[in-house]
Amino acid sequence: MLKTDTVETTKITTQITASSVINNGDTDVEVVTMSAAIVKVNGKVDGWPQTSQSIRNYTLYMQNKAECKKDMSDFDELVDSVLSGVQESEE
């Protein structure tokens, strides 16, 4: 007698990228870049979510630290909302 079980799983990988952009005269400059990769299997976080933040322009970062830190905090909140399932993406 053949006895079988079939299990269907749903795997979703969410990639989030963002940047803190400062206007430097006539140009917008990407000062900090941020990214996150989150994998969920059947709605639960699988493995270790990865996040990174890189300062791309040290001088503008130091001159606009408060604004950059605010953008970084907003990014962290977005990642937290995806981890908790509140939202999958934000425009």
C-alpha positions as a Markdown table, in Angstrom:
| # | Residue | x | y | z |
|---|---|---|---|---|
| 1 | Met | 0.0 | 0.0 | 0.0 |
| 2 | Leu | 1.3 | 3.4 | -1.0 |
| 3 | Lys | 0.8 | 6.1 | 1.6 |
| 4 | Thr | 1.8 | 9.6 | 0.7 |
| 5 | Asp | 1.7 | 13.1 | 2.2 |
| 6 | Thr | 2.0 | 16.3 | 0.3 |
| 7 | Val | 3.0 | 19.4 | 2.0 |
| 8 | Glu | 2.8 | 22.7 | 0.1 |
| 9 | Thr | 5.0 | 25.6 | 1.3 |
| 10 | Thr | 5.1 | 29.2 | 0.3 |
| 11 | Lys | 8.5 | 30.9 | 0.4 |
| 12 | Ile | 8.7 | 34.7 | -0.1 |
| 13 | Thr | 11.9 | 36.6 | -0.3 |
| 14 | Thr | 11.6 | 40.4 | 0.3 |
| 15 | Gln | 14.4 | 42.7 | -0.7 |
| 16 | Ile | 14.2 | 46.2 | 0.6 |
| 17 | Thr | 16.6 | 49.0 | -0.6 |
| 18 | Ala | 16.6 | 52.6 | 0.4 |
| 19 | Ser | 18.9 | 55.6 | 0.5 |
| 20 | Ser | 19.3 | 58.9 | 2.4 |
| 21 | Val | 19.6 | 61.6 | -0.3 |
| 22 | Ile | 20.9 | 65.1 | 0.5 |
| 23 | Asn | 20.5 | 68.0 | -1.9 |
| 24 | Asn | 24.0 | 69.4 | -2.4 |
| 25 | Gly | 23.5 | 72.6 | -4.4 |
| 26 | Asp | 22.3 | 71.5 | -7.8 |
| 27 | Thr | 22.6 | 67.8 | -7.2 |
| 28 | Asp | 21.0 | 65.2 | -5.1 |
| 29 | Val | 23.7 | 63.0 | -3.5 |
| 30 | Glu | 23.1 | 59.5 | -2.1 |
| 31 | Val | 24.8 | 59.8 | 1.3 |
| 32 | Val | 23.7 | 56.5 | 3.0 |
| 33 | Thr | 22.5 | 53.3 | 1.4 |
| 34 | Met | 20.5 | 50.7 | 3.2 |
| 35 | Ser | 19.3 | 47.2 | 2.3 |
| 36 | Ala | 17.6 | 44.2 | 3.8 |
| 37 | Ala | 16.8 | 40.7 | 2.8 |
| 38 | Ile | 14.0 | 38.8 | 4.6 |
| 39 | Val | 12.9 | 35.2 | 3.8 |
| 40 | Lys | 9.6 | 33.9 | 5.0 |
| 41 | Val | 8.3 | 30.4 | 4.7 |
| 42 | Asn | 4.6 | 29.9 | 5.3 |
| 43 | Gly | 4.5 | 33.4 | 6.8 |
| 44 | Lys | 7.2 | 32.9 | 9.3 |
| 45 | Val | 10.7 | 34.4 | 9.1 |
| 46 | Asp | 13.2 | 31.7 | 8.0 |
| 47 | Gly | 16.9 | 31.9 | 8.9 |
| 48 | Trp | 18.5 | 35.2 | 9.8 |
| 49 | Pro | 17.2 | 38.4 | 8.2 |
| 50 | Gln | 20.1 | 40.5 | 6.8 |
| 51 | Thr | 20.4 | 44.3 | 6.9 |
| 52 | Ser | 23.2 | 46.6 | 6.0 |
| 53 | Gln | 23.8 | 50.4 | 6.0 |
| 54 | Ser | 26.7 | 52.1 | 4.2 |
| 55 | Ile | 27.9 | 55.7 | 4.4 |
| 56 | Arg | 28.7 | 56.7 | 0.8 |
| 57 | Asn | 29.7 | 60.3 | 1.4 |
| 58 | Tyr | 31.3 | 60.9 | 4.8 |
| 59 | Thr | 31.5 | 64.7 | 4.5 |
| 60 | Leu | 27.8 | 65.1 | 3.7 |
| 61 | Tyr | 26.9 | 62.5 | 6.3 |
| 62 | Met | 28.6 | 64.5 | 9.0 |
| 63 | Gln | 27.1 | 67.8 | 7.8 |
| 64 | Asn | 23.6 | 66.2 | 7.7 |
| 65 | Lys | 23.8 | 63.6 | 10.4 |
| 66 | Ala | 20.4 | 64.2 | 12.0 |
| 67 | Glu | 18.6 | 63.9 | 8.6 |
| 68 | Cys | 20.6 | 60.7 | 7.7 |
| 69 | Lys | 20.0 | 59.2 | 11.1 |
| 70 | Lys | 16.2 | 59.9 | 10.7 |
| 71 | Asp | 16.2 | 58.1 | 7.4 |
| 72 | Met | 18.1 | 55.2 | 8.9 |
| 73 | Ser | 15.6 | 55.0 | 11.7 |
| 74 | Asp | 12.7 | 55.1 | 9.2 |
| 75 | Phe | 14.3 | 52.2 | 7.3 |
| 76 | Asp | 14.7 | 50.2 | 10.5 |
| 77 | Glu | 11.0 | 50.7 | 11.2 |
| 78 | Leu | 10.1 | 49.6 | 7.7 |
| 79 | Val | 12.2 | 46.4 | 8.1 |
| 80 | Asp | 10.5 | 45.8 | 11.5 |
| 81 | Ser | 7.1 | 46.1 | 9.9 |
| 82 | Val | 8.0 | 43.6 | 7.2 |
| 83 | Leu | 9.4 | 41.2 | 9.8 |
| 84 | Ser | 6.2 | 41.4 | 11.9 |
| 85 | Gly | 4.0 | 41.1 | 8.8 |
| 86 | Val | 2.4 | 44.5 | 9.0 |
| 87 | Gln | 3.3 | 45.3 | 5.4 |
| 88 | Glu | 5.4 | 43.7 | 2.6 |
| 89 | Ser | 6.5 | 46.9 | 0.9 |
| 90 | Glu | 6.2 | 50.7 | 0.9 |
| 91 | Glu | 6.3 | 53.0 | -2.1 |
